[in-house]
Amino acid sequence: MRAGVSVATLRAWERRYGAVTPARTAGEQRLYSDEDVDRIALLRALTANGHSISGIADASIEELRQLAESDAPEAVASVRPPAPRARERDRTLAACMRAIAAHAGDELQQLLLREAVRRTPLDFIEAIAAPLSQHLGDEWAAGRITEAQERVASGAIRHVLGFLLRALGSPAPERPRHRVLVTTLSGERHENGVLMAAVIAALAGCEVSYAGADLPAAAIAAAAKRAHAGIVALSVIDATAPRIAQRELAALRSALPASVRLFVGGAAAALIDSAIRDADATRVESLRDWHHQLVGARG
């Protein structure tokens, strides 16, 4: 492509982060405008200069230009050294990435389990699991790790999040704060984000049912009914198929009782804002926002 980005990387940027949304022909062929090409070129230059694609994917083209202009050597030199806790986190994340590079899945899992035990669950998710998952996506999109490495690493993260969810167990009170079903819509196969949401819901005193990933609307509605769930939480990651997510979300809203509340988060949730509004759902901005929503709401 003339913006200097390989097709594989560009598809990953589109699918995972919604970094660019080209028009499509009737046959679903992508049509990139001149502005799309300029945007991709800016993203390429900024990621080459150390920026994370996940951190800049949703910036406007004007913001990308300003960021590129501000990326002078003196600006980089003025950055303060990280605090001790940040340095410790960075060392842990670096050790995880070395294990991933070496295809050492068992070593990675042990590293993650150690951190999960020595930290609070929320700290583990915010400091280790979430940034590692994000970094994995960036590295895979840039072609610096293989799909096999990404899958092994995601599996290790998923295993440890499942361990945390089981360890937290059911809430002690007879009546939990909420009964929450967590899952992903049909076509959404990434589980780690929604598992993080499940752990946080358990921390907030909710009774959590995890239904797995990639479920059609009818199956989600049936699972919510069996679990007596008052809340259904969804993660939307795949930025290449917003029409599918919109259709599935509308179908789910129709299949659920009006009393069941819908929450939608994830990297691609912003791409279906209109569908979220039409479904009378709440978009979750972050994992911490999700915790606040659960603790602040009543039901």
N, C-alpha and C positions, 0 to 999 in steps of 0.2 A: 504493500500500500504506500502511496506517496507521502503519507505522514511519517513514515519510517518505523511503523509498528507492525510486527508480524501478525498474520491472521489469527493464529492461536492465542496470542496475548490479547489482541483486540476483542476476540470473542469472550475471553475470560473477564476482561474489564466490563463488557456489556452484561454478561450473565450474572456475575457476582456483585457488581457495584452500580450498575446502571450509569456508568461513566459517560456513555453517549447512547442516544436513542435515534438511530437513523430511520428515515421514512422507508416504507417497503412497497414493492410493486404488488400487483394482484397475485403474483406467484411467490410472494414472500421473499423476494430478492432485496437485499439492503441497498438503499440509495443514500450515499453520504453527500451532504451539502458542503460548500466551501467552509462554512462555519464549523461543521463537524470535523473536517480535516484540520482546521486551525486548532480546535479544541484537543484533538488527539495528539497533535504535535506538541502542544503545551504540556499535556499530561506526560508524554514521553520525556520531555526535557526535565520536568520537575521530579519525576520518579528517578531519572538518571542522577539527579542532584541530591537524592536521599529522601525525598518525600514519599510517604506511604500512599499508594493508590487509594486505599480505603479512607484515608483522611482528606483527600482532595477530590474524590470522584463526583461529589454533588455540588462542588463550587461552580459559580457562574464563570463564563469565559472572561469577564472583566476581572473577577477575583483571581483567576488563574494568571492573567497577565500581570496583575499587581504583585502576585507572589513571585513570579519569575523575575520581575524587575528588582524585587527586594532581596533576591538570593545572591547578595554580594559576599565576597570572602570576609569582609569586616563584620557583616551581620552574623555569620557563623562563628567567628572568633569571640563575639561578645556573649555567647550563650554560657550561662553559669554551669558549673559542674553539677551533676545530679546529687541529690541528698543521699545519705547512707542507705535508707530503705529502697530508694530508687536504684542505687547501684547493686544492692542485693537482688532485687527483682531482675535487673538486666543480666546479672551473672546467671541466674536461674534460667531465664529465657534463652541465653546463649548456650547453656549446657543442653537444654532441650533441643535446640536447633542442631547442635553437634550430633546428638543421638539420632535425630531424623536424617541427617546427612549420611550417617553410617548405617542406616537401615536397622538401627538397634531399637526395635519396638519395645522389647521387654525393659531395656534400660530407661527409655522414655517414660514408660508406665510407672516404674519405680520412682523416678524423679518427681512425677506428678503426684503420686500417692504420698510421698514424703511431704510435699508442699501442702497437700490437702489436709494432712493430719496436723501439721504444725501451725497452720493459719486458720482463721475463722472461715467458714464456707463462703461468705460474701467477699472477704479479702482474697481468697483463693481464686474466685471467679473473676473479680475485677483486676487483680494484679497479674494473674498467671493464665488462667484458662481463656478468658476473652482476648487479651492481647496476643497470645500464642495462636489462637484460631485465626485471628485477623492477619497475623504475620504469615501464617501458612498460606492463606489465600493470596496475599501479595506475592510471595515467593513463587507459588505455582503459576500465577498469572504472568510473572516476569520470566518464566521458564527456568528458574534457578533450582527448583526441585521437581521431581517427576510426579506423575499421578500416583504411582505406587507409593512413593514416600508420603505424599499428602494423605492417602487413604490409611496407611499404617498410623500416622500421627493422629489423624482424626479419630481413628478407632481407640487409640490410647486415651485421648481426652474424653471420649464418650464413656469408656469403661470407668474412669475415675469419677466423672459426674454421676454415673449410675450408682457407684459406691456411695457417694455423698447422699444421694436421694434416698437410698435404702437405709443409710445410717440415721438420717433424720427421722424416718419413720412417720407414723401418724401423730397428729397433735394430741397433747395430753388432755385438754378439755373435752367434755362430752360433746360440746357443739363447737366445731372448728370455726375459725373466722369466715372462711369460704370453702366451698367444694369447687375445685378447679380442675378442668380437663385441659391438658396441654398436648398439642400435636402440630402437624403441618398439613397444608392443603395438598390435594392431588398434584403431583409433579414436583413437589418440594421434598427432596431426599436428604437435605442436610439436617441432621438431628441435634448437633451440639448447642446451637443457639436456644432451641426450645427446651433442651435438657437443663441449660443454665436457668431458664425461666422457671422450670419445675423446681429446681433446688431453692431458688429464691422464694417461690410461693410456699414451700414447706417451711422455710425460715420465718416467713410472715405468719405462721400458725394456721396455714390452710391444709385441708385434706386434698392431696394431689393425686390425680390419676394421669399416668402417662400412656397415651394411646399409640405411641410410635409415630412414624413419619409417613408422608405420601398417602393420605387417606382421602377418598372422595367425600363430598359433603354429606351424603346419606349415612356413611359409616361414622363420621364424626358426630352427627346428630344422635345416632343410635347409642354410641359410646357415652355421650353426655347424659342421655336419659338413664342408662344403666348406672352411671356414677352419681346420679342426682346432682349433677354439676350446675351451679348457678353462674359460673364463669367458664368460657372457653377461650383459651389463649393460643394464638397462632403465630408462627414465625414465617416471614416471607423473605427469602434470600435470593432466589433466582430472578435477576433483573431482565432476562431475555424473554420472559413469558408473562408480562403483566396482564394480558387479555385473559389468559387461563386463570390467573389468580383472581381477577375481577369476577369472572364467571362463577368460579367455585365459591367465592365469598358470598356472592348474591344468593347462590343456591343454598348455602349453609344457613344464611339468615332466614330464608324461607322455611327451612326444615326445622329450625329451632323454635321453641316457645319464645314469645316476646320478652318473658321475664329473664331469660338467659342472656347475660352480658357478654359481648365479644370484645377482646383486646387483640390488637395486631401489632407486632413489632418485627424487627429484623432489618437488614441492610437495604432491602428493596421495598419496604413498606411505604416509603414516601412516594413511590411511583404509582401507587393505587389509592392515593388519598381520596379521590372522588368516590371510589367504590367503598372505602371504609366509612365515609360519611353516609352514603346511601344505605349501608347496612346498619346504621346507627351504632357503629363500633367506635372504640377508642384506640387511637394510635399511640403506642408506647415509644417514647423517645430513646430510652436507655434502660439497662437492667436496673439501675438504681431508681429510675422513674417507675418501673414496674413494681418494685418493692413499696414505694410510696403510695402507688395506686391501691395496692392491696391493703396496706395498713390503714390508709385514710378512708377507704370505702367501707360500707356496712352491707351486710347481706347474709 
